[in-house]
Amino acid sequence: LLQVLNGAISTLPGVFKIFMTSRDITEIQRLLQTKHVRSRSFNHQEDICFKDMNIVAQVHLKDIAEKLEIRDWPSDDVLKKVVLKSEGLMIWIVAICQYLKDSFDPQKELEDMLEKTEGGNYEDAEEQ
């Protein structure tokens, strides 16, 4: 898909704009090193991003707790661990919470996921 986009974009009129997000992956960066591509990067691990992720995690996990009548969950410590383990990937938090909605024991499932997912390794986060 990237090769098609990379080759075809330059033939489109200038009114066409395509917005794409990705992590800094060598293959993607190599394909996007053309003059018609404007690249911008941002730090998804800034404090403001973590605050947003904390809010998203809190809303989703509290929703699960209410539906399953779990009291006093998630704790601030659990929220902090979820946000840290996400390594700035909001989609990781959303995916984990969607999975937990159908779980028989979301507290145990989340605890297990947080133990298995090592910080600093995107591949582990993606496997979850």
N, CA, C and O of each residue as an XYZ file, in Angstrom:
512
protein
N       0.826     -1.188      0.000
C       0.000      0.000      0.000
C       0.876      1.260      0.000
O       0.606      2.221     -0.720
N       1.920      1.230      0.818
C       2.806      2.393      0.869
C       3.489      2.635     -0.475
O       3.659      3.782     -0.887
N       3.874      1.578     -1.146
C       4.529      1.747     -2.443
C       3.566      2.354     -3.459
O       3.952      3.201     -4.264
N       2.309      1.912     -3.414
C       1.302      2.480     -4.315
C       1.091      3.949     -3.995
O       1.111      4.797     -4.887
N       0.888      4.249     -2.709
C       0.695      5.641     -2.309
C       1.903      6.492     -2.671
O       1.765      7.600     -3.190
N       3.063      5.974     -2.396
C       4.290      6.726     -2.656
C       4.443      7.044     -4.138
O       4.842      8.150     -4.502
N       4.131      6.089     -4.980
C       4.271      6.307     -6.415
C       3.145      7.130     -7.010
O       3.379      7.923     -7.921
N       1.926      6.958     -6.512
C       0.770      7.613     -7.120
C       0.498      9.008     -6.580
O      -0.099      9.828     -7.278
N       0.913      9.292     -5.374
C       0.599     10.587     -4.766
C       1.158     11.743     -5.586
O       0.497     12.768     -5.755
N       2.343     11.579     -6.081
C       2.974     12.685     -6.815
C       2.232     13.007     -8.109
O       2.424     14.090     -8.661
N       1.398     12.109     -8.607
C       0.650     12.364     -9.849
C      -0.697     13.032     -9.586
O      -1.362     13.470    -10.525
N      -1.102     13.114     -8.332
C      -2.384     13.739     -8.002
C      -2.264     15.256     -7.976
O      -1.188     15.796     -7.722
N      -3.383     15.946     -8.241
C      -3.357     17.413     -8.110
C      -3.025     17.819     -6.683
O      -3.265     17.059     -5.745
N      -2.476     19.008     -6.519
C      -2.038     19.494     -5.213
C      -3.133     19.633     -4.178
O      -2.834     19.769     -2.992
N      -4.395     19.604     -4.585
C      -5.494     19.742     -3.614
C      -5.682     18.480     -2.783
O      -6.347     18.518     -1.747
N      -5.117     17.381     -3.212
C      -5.242     16.136     -2.474
C      -4.212     16.094     -1.345
O      -3.026     16.341     -1.560
N      -4.677     15.784     -0.165
C      -3.807     15.639      1.002
C      -4.108     14.286      1.633
O      -5.270     13.917      1.800
N      -3.089     13.571      1.971
C      -3.250     12.279      2.650
C      -2.502     12.364      3.961
O      -1.329     12.735      4.005
N      -3.196     12.017      5.027
C      -2.622     12.053      6.367
C      -2.408     10.619      6.828
O      -3.325      9.800      6.771
N      -1.207     10.321      7.281
C      -0.887      8.973      7.723
C      -0.083      9.049      9.013
O       0.774      9.919      9.171
N      -0.360      8.148      9.917
C       0.426      8.082     11.143
C       1.086      6.715     11.233
O       0.545      5.714     10.762
N       2.240      6.691     11.833
C       2.930      5.428     12.083
C       4.028      5.677     13.099
O       4.362      6.819     13.414
N       4.567      4.609     13.593
C       5.756      4.734     14.416
C       6.955      4.868     13.499
O       6.839      4.686     12.287
N       8.075      5.175     14.055
C       9.297      5.392     13.287
C       9.878      4.037     12.887
O      10.771      3.504     13.546
N       9.351      3.500     11.798
C       9.780      2.195     11.298
C      10.603      2.426     10.033
O      10.194      3.178      9.148
N      11.748      1.787      9.955
C      12.701      2.018      8.873
C      12.065      1.866      7.496
O      12.276      2.717      6.631
N      11.299      0.816      7.272
C      10.698      0.570      5.958
C       9.774      1.714      5.553
O       9.780      2.146      4.401
N       8.987      2.197      6.500
C       8.068      3.299      6.202
C       8.847      4.566      5.935
O       8.546      5.282      4.980
N       9.837      4.860      6.749
C      10.634      6.061      6.558
C      11.327      6.058      5.196
O      11.414      7.096      4.539
N      11.808      4.919      4.781
C      12.508      4.813      3.496
C      11.549      5.099      2.335
O      11.918      5.788      1.384
N      10.330      4.578      2.406
C       9.358      4.803      1.339
C       8.855      6.248      1.291
O       8.415      6.725      0.245
N       8.924      6.923      2.403
C       8.388      8.284      2.457
C       9.456      9.352      2.293
O       9.199     10.521      2.581
N      10.627      8.989      1.847
C      11.721      9.955      1.649
C      11.674     10.532      0.230
O      12.640     10.427     -0.525
N      10.551     11.135     -0.116
C      10.422     11.777     -1.418
C      10.060     13.235     -1.218
O       9.582     13.626     -0.153
N      10.290     14.043     -2.253
C      10.100     15.487     -2.105
C       8.650     15.894     -1.909
O       8.393     16.951     -1.332
N       7.704     15.105     -2.360
C       6.294     15.478     -2.224
C       5.681     15.055     -0.879
O       4.504     15.312     -0.627
N       6.469     14.415     -0.030
C       5.980     13.979      1.277
C       6.525     14.913      2.345
O       7.731     15.148      2.422
N       5.646     15.432      3.150
C       6.046     16.288      4.267
C       5.862     15.470      5.544
O       4.758     15.017      5.847
N       6.914     15.294      6.260
C       6.900     14.450      7.453
C       6.988     15.305      8.710
O       7.751     16.270      8.769
N       6.211     14.946      9.693
C       6.277     15.599     11.002
C       6.283     14.518     12.057
O       5.620     13.491     11.907
N       7.018     14.739     13.107
C       7.022     13.763     14.192
C       6.630     14.453     15.494
O       6.791     15.662     15.654
N       6.124     13.668     16.393
C       5.760     14.188     17.703
C       6.131     13.153     18.753
O       6.268     11.965     18.463
N       6.286     13.626     19.953
C       6.647     12.755     21.062
C       5.373     12.293     21.759
O       4.745     13.062     22.488
N       4.994     11.043     21.536
C       3.766     10.523     22.138
C       3.970     10.121     23.595
O       3.061      9.563     24.211
N       5.132     10.391     24.150
C       5.362     10.062     25.547
C       5.500     11.322     26.407
O       6.085     11.274     27.490
N       4.967     12.435     25.931
C       4.977     13.659     26.720
C       3.922     13.573     27.814
O       2.987     12.778     27.722
N       4.075     14.389     28.841
C       3.148     14.377     29.975
C       1.702     14.577     29.562
O       0.810     13.925     30.104
N       1.455     15.470     28.610
C       0.080     15.740     28.194
C      -0.563     14.491     27.601
O      -1.751     14.250     27.819
N       0.191     13.704     26.865
C      -0.334     12.466     26.283
C      -0.658     11.464     27.387
O      -1.684     10.786     27.332
N       0.214     11.372     28.385
C      -0.033     10.438     29.477
C      -1.257     10.844     30.284
O      -1.978      9.983     30.789
N      -1.501     12.139     30.412
C      -2.709     12.598     31.111
C      -3.952     12.175     30.349
O      -4.922     11.707     30.945
N      -3.926     12.339     29.032
C      -5.052     11.913     28.200
C      -5.270     10.415     28.307
O      -6.404      9.951     28.424
N      -4.186      9.664     28.266
C      -4.295      8.210     28.357
C      -4.836      7.775     29.710
O      -5.596      6.810     29.797
N      -4.451      8.476     30.759
C      -4.960      8.164     32.088
C      -6.476      8.359     32.135
O      -7.193      7.544     32.717
N      -6.958      9.433     31.524
C      -8.400      9.685     31.493
C      -9.121      8.592     30.719
O     -10.150      8.089     31.171
N      -8.596      8.220     29.567
C      -9.216      7.169     28.748
C      -9.230      5.844     29.504
O     -10.253      5.159     29.531
N      -8.113      5.478     30.116
C      -8.043      4.232     30.879
C      -9.033      4.256     32.037
O      -9.728      3.271     32.288
N      -9.094      5.373     32.733
C      -9.990      5.484     33.881
C     -11.448      5.331     33.457
O     -12.202      4.596     34.095
N     -11.849      6.011     32.398
C     -13.241      5.935     31.937
C     -13.592      4.514     31.519
O     -14.627      3.985     31.924
N     -12.736      3.894     30.710
C     -13.020      2.541     30.221
C     -13.035      1.510     31.350
O     -13.937      0.676     31.421
N     -12.041      1.571     32.224
C     -11.963      0.582     33.298
C     -13.075      0.773     34.329
O     -13.600     -0.208     34.856
N     -13.437      2.012     34.623
C     -14.543      2.253     35.555
C     -15.865      1.777     34.959
O     -16.737      1.292     35.679
N     -16.010      1.915     33.651
C     -17.203      1.413     32.970
C     -17.303     -0.108     33.131
O     -18.378     -0.643     33.403
N     -16.186     -0.784     32.963
C     -16.148     -2.244     33.155
C     -16.485     -2.584     34.596
O     -17.267     -3.499     34.855
N     -15.900     -1.853     35.535
C     -16.151     -2.099     36.961
C     -17.627     -1.915     37.304
O     -18.191     -2.709     38.057
N     -18.252     -0.884     36.764
C     -19.669     -0.651     37.042
C     -20.538     -1.767     36.486
O     -21.438     -2.254     37.170
N     -20.275     -2.173     35.251
C     -21.077     -3.228     34.622
C     -20.960     -4.556     35.357
O     -21.925     -5.317     35.430
N     -19.790     -4.831     35.898
C     -19.563     -6.106     36.588
C     -19.654     -5.968     38.103
O     -19.372     -6.909     38.845
N     -20.052     -4.781     38.547
C     -20.214     -4.484     39.971
C     -18.958     -4.785     40.786
O     -19.010     -5.415     41.842
N     -17.834     -4.315     40.261
C     -16.557     -4.437     40.954
C     -16.336     -3.140     41.714
O     -16.367     -2.061     41.123
N     -16.118     -3.234     42.987
C     -15.942     -2.043     43.811
C     -14.470     -1.662     43.915
O     -13.579     -2.510     43.898
N     -14.250     -0.352     44.025
C     -12.905      0.203     44.256
C     -11.874     -0.256     43.225
O     -10.732     -0.564     43.566
N     -12.284     -0.295     41.989
C     -11.394     -0.682     40.899
C     -11.683      0.197     39.701
O     -12.853      0.464     39.426
N     -10.727      0.640     39.006
C      -9.294      0.424     39.172
C      -8.704      1.395     40.195
O      -9.189      2.513     40.364
N      -7.686      0.958     40.849
C      -6.979      1.830     41.793
C      -6.094      2.794     41.006
O      -5.851      2.597     39.815
N      -5.627      3.815     41.668
C      -4.701      4.753     41.018
C      -3.437      4.040     40.565
O      -2.860      4.379     39.531
N      -3.007      3.048     41.345
C      -1.811      2.284     40.991
C      -2.029      1.487     39.700
O      -1.145      1.434     38.845
N      -3.202      0.871     39.562
C      -3.514      0.113     38.344
C      -3.543      1.051     37.142
O      -2.984      0.733     36.093
N      -4.192      2.204     37.292
C      -4.241      3.169     36.198
C      -2.839      3.605     35.779
O      -2.535      3.702     34.590
N      -2.009      3.862     36.755
C      -0.636      4.286     36.457
C       0.114      3.197     35.694
O       0.829      3.487     34.735
N      -0.049      1.944     36.119
C       0.620      0.835     35.437
C       0.123      0.676     34.004
O       0.916      0.437     33.093
N      -1.187      0.807     33.804
C      -1.749      0.685     32.458
C      -1.169      1.760     31.547
O      -0.752      1.474     30.425
N      -1.143      2.986     32.031
C      -0.629      4.094     31.225
C       0.861      3.903     30.935
O       1.296      4.118     29.804
N       1.632      3.511     31.912
C       3.061      3.301     31.698
C       3.324      2.154     30.726
O       4.198      2.252     29.864
N       2.570      1.074     30.868
C       2.773     -0.074     29.982
C       2.348      0.212     28.550
O       2.823     -0.436     27.618
N       1.455      1.180     28.372
C       1.005      1.515     27.021
C       2.117      2.177     26.208
O       2.078      2.176     24.977
N       3.104      2.738     26.897
C       4.233      3.414     26.257
C       3.789      4.460     25.249
O       4.405      4.628     24.197
N       2.712      5.162     25.584
C       2.238      6.233     24.722
C       1.297      5.801     23.620
O       0.884      6.626     22.806
N       0.949      4.524     23.574
C       0.063      4.022     22.525
C      -1.368      3.959     23.054
O      -1.745      3.008     23.739
N      -2.156      4.977     22.729
C      -3.552      5.035     23.176
C      -4.314      3.804     22.712
O      -5.156      3.283     23.444
N      -4.030      3.336     21.509
C      -4.744      2.182     20.963
C      -4.532      0.948     21.830
O      -5.408      0.086     21.897
N      -3.390      0.850     22.490
C      -3.137     -0.286     23.373
C      -4.124     -0.262     24.533
O      -4.688     -1.295     24.896
N      -4.333      0.911     25.113
C      -5.275      1.032     26.229
C      -6.679      0.685     25.774
O      -7.385     -0.063     26.451
N      -7.089      1.214     24.643
C      -8.436      0.958     24.132
C      -8.623     -0.532     23.825
O      -9.654     -1.112     24.164
N      -7.636     -1.143     23.189
C      -7.736     -2.566     22.849
C      -7.811     -3.437     24.103
O      -8.612     -4.369     24.168
N      -6.985     -3.136     25.085
C      -7.004     -3.899     26.332
C      -8.367     -3.771     27.009
O      -8.921     -4.760     27.489
N      -8.896     -2.571     27.045
C     -10.197     -2.350     27.688
C     -11.324     -3.045     26.931
O     -12.250     -3.570     27.550
N     -11.260     -3.055     25.617
C     -12.271     -3.777     24.842
C     -12.207     -5.274     25.143
O     -13.240     -5.932     25.269
N     -11.019     -5.792     25.252
C     -10.854     -7.200     25.598
C     -11.419     -7.483     26.989
O     -12.107     -8.483     27.196
N     -11.125     -6.607     27.931
C     -11.551     -6.817     29.312
C     -13.067     -6.754     29.481
O     -13.600     -7.345     30.420
N     -13.767     -6.057     28.601
C     -15.230     -5.963     28.693
C     -15.896     -7.327     28.631
O     -16.950     -7.532     29.234
N     -15.293     -8.253     27.912
C     -15.860     -9.598     27.769
C     -15.212    -10.622     28.690
O     -15.484    -11.818     28.588
N     -14.373    -10.159     29.568
C     -13.643    -11.054     30.459
C     -14.483    -11.440     31.670
O     -15.258    -10.634     32.184
N     -14.322    -12.672     32.115
C     -15.005    -13.133     33.321
C     -14.405    -12.481     34.562
O     -15.123    -12.146     35.504
N     -13.091    -12.303     34.558
C     -12.400    -11.697     35.695
C     -11.426    -10.628     35.178
O     -10.226    -10.880     35.065
N     -11.951     -9.428     34.862
C     -11.089     -8.407     34.264
C      -9.940     -7.965     35.159
O      -8.877     -7.591     34.662
N     -10.141     -8.002     36.464
C      -9.044     -7.606     37.357
C      -7.863     -8.549     37.199
O      -6.724     -8.102     37.063
N      -8.123     -9.833     37.216
C      -7.062    -10.846     37.082
C      -6.447    -10.788     35.688
O      -5.227    -10.857     35.538
N      -7.300    -10.660     34.663
C      -6.797    -10.586     33.287
C      -5.854     -9.390     33.112
O      -4.785     -9.513     32.515
N      -6.269     -8.230     33.643
C      -5.436     -7.039     33.516
C      -4.132     -7.206     34.284
O      -3.064     -6.830     33.802
N      -4.225     -7.763     35.460
C      -3.016     -8.012     36.258
C      -2.044     -8.900     35.486
O      -0.845     -8.626     35.444
N      -2.565     -9.963     34.875
C      -1.717    -10.863     34.081
C      -1.090    -10.136     32.890
O       0.094    -10.314     32.604
N      -1.887     -9.315     32.197
C      -1.360     -8.577     31.042
C      -0.265     -7.604     31.451
O       0.749     -7.473     30.765
N      -0.474     -6.933     32.558
C       0.524     -5.960     33.007
C       1.823     -6.639     33.411
O       2.898     -6.063     33.246
N       1.737     -7.850     33.938
C       2.944     -8.596     34.295
C       3.673     -9.088     33.057
O       4.904     -9.101     33.031
N       2.928     -9.497     32.021
C       3.531    -10.043     30.809
C       4.142     -8.972     29.923
O       5.127     -9.236     29.233
N       3.590     -7.789     29.926
C       4.024     -6.729     29.027
C       5.152     -5.953     29.667
O       4.946     -5.224     30.637
N       6.326     -6.109     29.129
C       7.492     -5.407     29.649
C       7.553     -4.005     29.085
O       7.349     -3.817     27.885
N       7.828     -3.019     29.914
C       7.997     -1.642     29.456
C       9.191     -1.540     28.533
O      10.174     -2.264     28.687
N       9.099     -0.624     27.558
C      10.218     -0.391     26.650
C      10.259     -1.323     25.465
O      11.246     -1.337     24.729
N       9.198     -2.116     25.256
C       9.206     -3.056     24.154
C       7.873     -3.005     23.427
O       6.910     -3.638     23.859
N       7.802     -2.255     22.321
C       6.561     -2.096     21.574
C       6.019     -3.422     21.059
O       4.804     -3.613     20.999
N       6.901     -4.334     20.690
C       6.436     -5.593     20.157
C       5.624     -6.360     21.198
O       4.619     -6.983     20.855
N       6.044     -6.326     22.462
C       5.273     -6.989     23.512
C       3.909     -6.344     23.670
O       2.914     -7.049     23.841
N       3.839     -5.026     23.617
C       2.566     -4.322     23.746
C       1.636     -4.683     22.600
O       0.434     -4.847     22.806
N       2.184     -4.809     21.380
C       1.364     -5.136     20.240
C       0.828     -6.558     20.333
O      -0.280     -6.823     19.867
N       1.578     -7.472     20.918
C       1.122     -8.861     21.040
C      -0.069     -8.979     21.974
O      -0.886     -9.886     21.820
N      -0.182     -8.067     22.946
C      -1.292     -8.119     23.876
C      -2.569     -7.815     23.138
O      -3.642     -7.805     23.740
